[in-house]
Amino acid sequence: MQVTNVLTRNLERSIAAKQEMLKDHVQNEIFSTAVNQVIKRYKNGGRLYIAGNGGSAADAQHLAAEFVSKLACDRAPLPAEALTVDSSILTAIGNDYGYEQIFSRQLLGKATKNDIFLGITTSGNSENILNALNACKSCNIPSLLFTGHDGGKAKELADYCIIAPGVTTAAIQELHIVLAHSLCECVEIELFKE
């Protein structure tokens, strides 16, 4: 194995996925509309809930940290919560109701009318994300989805579905981070512009 060949291949895949996203005006418009919905929710005292599995769970925690701490400017904290971090809640729900309910049950117990949910799933088929998106409908809160491939079953359930192009899970996840940082930066600019 030549390390430089692997690195070159992965950089080329990452660049190609980002270039494809850059040219996708439909996805960019959906993203813009979703950003405005998050801003509206924050202006009305809402909170952003975020969930994912595996690497997407780490992305959920990463994004929640950016909102609560800061990304690009010194500002007041914004309420955001990754639904992936409380091991007692996760294991209780997983044990009593099944792993596929770990996010939906939290949303049903926590979400209020001004909140919004972001699900992150590269496949678009994670059962616990599908159930969380359905819970959003029950809670009457909007849902945003970062996904990949063809969007899976989740694309039909989310109010705002952003499908990151990419032939590998890694390239899709990299785009999810770009989307997450862009979301946070846009919210900061709108809510804290000087």
C-alpha positions as CSV (number, residue, x, y, z in Angstrom):
1,M,0.0,0.0,0.0
2,Q,1.3,3.4,-0.9
3,V,0.1,6.0,1.6
4,T,0.3,8.8,-0.9
5,N,-2.0,6.9,-3.3
6,V,-4.6,6.4,-0.6
7,L,-4.4,10.1,0.4
8,T,-4.5,11.3,-3.2
9,R,-7.6,9.1,-3.9
10,N,-9.4,10.3,-0.8
11,L,-8.6,13.9,-1.4
12,E,-9.9,13.6,-5.0
13,R,-13.1,11.9,-3.8
14,S,-13.6,14.6,-1.2
15,I,-13.0,17.4,-3.7
16,A,-15.3,15.8,-6.3
17,A,-18.2,15.5,-3.7
18,K,-17.8,19.1,-2.6
19,Q,-17.7,20.4,-6.2
20,E,-20.9,18.4,-7.0
21,M,-22.6,19.9,-3.9
22,L,-21.5,23.4,-5.0
23,K,-23.2,23.0,-8.3
24,D,-26.4,21.6,-6.9
25,H,-28.7,24.6,-6.8
26,V,-31.7,22.7,-5.6
27,Q,-29.9,21.3,-2.6
28,N,-28.3,24.7,-1.9
29,E,-31.8,26.3,-1.9
30,I,-33.2,23.6,0.4
31,F,-30.2,24.3,2.7
32,S,-30.9,28.0,2.7
33,T,-34.6,27.5,3.6
34,A,-33.6,25.1,6.4
35,V,-31.1,27.7,7.8
36,N,-33.8,30.3,7.9
37,Q,-36.1,27.9,9.7
38,V,-33.3,27.3,12.4
39,I,-32.9,31.1,12.7
40,K,-36.7,31.5,13.1
41,R,-36.7,28.8,15.8
42,Y,-33.9,30.5,17.7
43,K,-35.6,33.9,17.5
44,N,-38.7,32.3,19.1
45,G,-36.7,30.9,22.0
46,G,-36.4,27.4,20.5
47,R,-33.7,24.7,20.8
48,L,-31.9,22.6,18.2
49,Y,-31.9,18.8,18.8
50,I,-29.4,16.7,16.9
51,A,-29.0,13.0,16.5
52,G,-27.0,10.4,14.5
53,N,-25.3,7.0,14.9
54,G,-21.6,6.2,15.0
55,G,-19.6,8.9,13.3
56,S,-22.8,10.9,12.8
57,A,-23.4,10.8,16.6
58,A,-19.9,12.4,16.9
59,D,-21.0,15.0,14.3
60,A,-24.1,15.7,16.3
61,Q,-22.1,16.3,19.4
62,H,-19.6,18.4,17.5
63,L,-22.4,20.6,16.1
64,A,-24.1,21.0,19.4
65,A,-20.8,22.2,20.9
66,E,-20.4,24.8,18.2
67,F,-23.9,26.2,18.9
68,V,-23.5,26.2,22.7
69,S,-19.9,27.5,22.7
70,K,-19.2,29.4,19.4
71,L,-18.0,28.8,15.9
72,A,-16.8,32.0,14.3
73,C,-17.6,34.9,16.6
74,D,-17.8,35.6,20.3
75,R,-21.5,35.5,21.2
76,A,-24.1,34.4,23.7
77,P,-24.6,30.6,23.8
78,L,-27.4,29.1,21.7
79,P,-29.4,26.1,23.1
80,A,-28.5,22.9,21.2
81,E,-28.5,19.3,22.4
82,A,-27.1,16.1,20.9
83,L,-29.5,13.3,21.8
84,T,-26.6,10.9,21.8
85,V,-24.8,11.8,25.0
86,D,-26.8,10.6,28.0
87,S,-25.9,7.0,28.5
88,S,-28.5,6.5,31.2
89,I,-31.3,7.7,29.0
90,L,-30.0,5.9,25.9
91,T,-29.7,2.6,27.7
92,A,-33.0,2.9,29.6
93,I,-34.9,3.6,26.3
94,G,-32.9,1.0,24.4
95,N,-33.6,-1.6,27.1
96,D,-37.2,-0.8,27.7
97,Y,-38.4,0.3,24.2
98,G,-35.6,-0.8,21.8
99,Y,-32.7,1.0,20.2
100,E,-34.8,2.2,17.4
101,Q,-36.7,4.5,19.9
102,I,-33.7,6.2,21.5
103,F,-34.1,9.5,19.8
104,S,-37.9,9.6,19.2
105,R,-38.7,9.1,22.9
106,Q,-36.3,11.9,23.9
107,L,-38.0,14.2,21.4
108,L,-41.4,13.3,22.6
109,G,-40.3,14.1,26.2
110,K,-38.3,17.3,25.5
111,A,-39.4,19.1,22.3
112,T,-41.5,22.2,22.4
113,K,-43.3,24.0,19.6
114,N,-40.4,26.4,18.9
115,D,-37.7,23.6,18.6
116,I,-36.2,22.0,15.5
117,F,-34.5,18.6,14.9
118,L,-31.5,17.7,12.8
119,G,-31.0,14.1,11.9
120,I,-27.7,13.0,10.5
121,T,-27.5,9.6,8.6
122,T,-25.3,8.7,5.7
123,S,-27.7,6.0,4.5
124,G,-31.0,7.7,5.3
125,N,-32.3,4.4,6.6
126,S,-31.3,4.3,10.3
127,E,-34.5,3.2,12.1
128,N,-33.9,5.4,15.1
129,I,-33.6,8.5,12.8
130,L,-36.7,7.5,10.9
131,N,-38.6,7.2,14.2
132,A,-37.2,10.6,15.3
133,L,-38.4,12.2,12.1
134,N,-41.9,10.7,12.7
135,A,-41.7,12.0,16.3
136,C,-41.1,15.5,15.0
137,K,-44.4,15.3,13.2
138,S,-46.1,14.2,16.4
139,C,-44.4,17.1,18.3
140,N,-45.3,19.5,15.4
141,I,-41.7,20.6,15.0
142,P,-39.8,20.9,11.7
143,S,-37.1,18.4,10.8
144,L,-33.8,18.9,8.9
145,L,-31.9,15.9,7.6
146,F,-28.3,15.6,6.4
147,T,-28.0,12.3,4.5
148,G,-26.2,10.8,1.5
149,H,-26.6,8.3,-1.4
150,D,-30.2,8.5,-2.5
151,G,-31.5,9.9,0.8
152,G,-33.0,6.5,1.8
153,K,-36.4,6.3,3.5
154,A,-35.7,9.4,5.6
155,K,-35.9,11.8,2.7
156,E,-39.6,11.3,2.6
157,L,-40.0,12.1,6.3
158,A,-37.8,15.2,6.7
159,D,-39.1,18.7,6.1
160,Y,-35.7,19.7,4.7
161,C,-33.5,17.0,3.3
162,I,-30.0,17.8,2.2
163,I,-28.4,14.8,0.3
164,A,-24.7,15.1,0.3
165,P,-23.1,13.6,-2.8
166,G,-20.2,11.2,-2.5
167,V,-19.3,7.6,-3.4
168,T,-18.0,6.8,0.1
169,T,-19.3,7.2,3.6
170,A,-16.2,9.3,4.5
171,A,-16.9,11.8,1.7
172,I,-20.5,12.1,2.7
173,Q,-19.5,12.6,6.4
174,E,-17.0,15.3,5.4
175,L,-19.8,17.2,3.6
176,H,-22.0,16.8,6.6
177,I,-19.4,18.7,8.6
178,V,-19.2,21.4,6.0
179,L,-23.0,21.7,6.1
180,A,-23.0,21.7,9.9
181,H,-20.4,24.5,10.1
182,S,-22.1,26.5,7.5
183,L,-25.4,26.2,9.3
184,C,-23.9,27.4,12.6
185,E,-22.0,30.2,10.9
186,C,-25.2,31.4,9.1
187,V,-27.1,31.4,12.4
188,E,-24.3,33.4,14.1
189,I,-24.2,36.0,11.3
190,E,-28.0,36.5,11.4
191,L,-28.5,36.5,15.2
192,F,-25.3,38.3,16.2
193,K,-24.4,40.6,13.4
194,E,-23.0,43.9,14.6
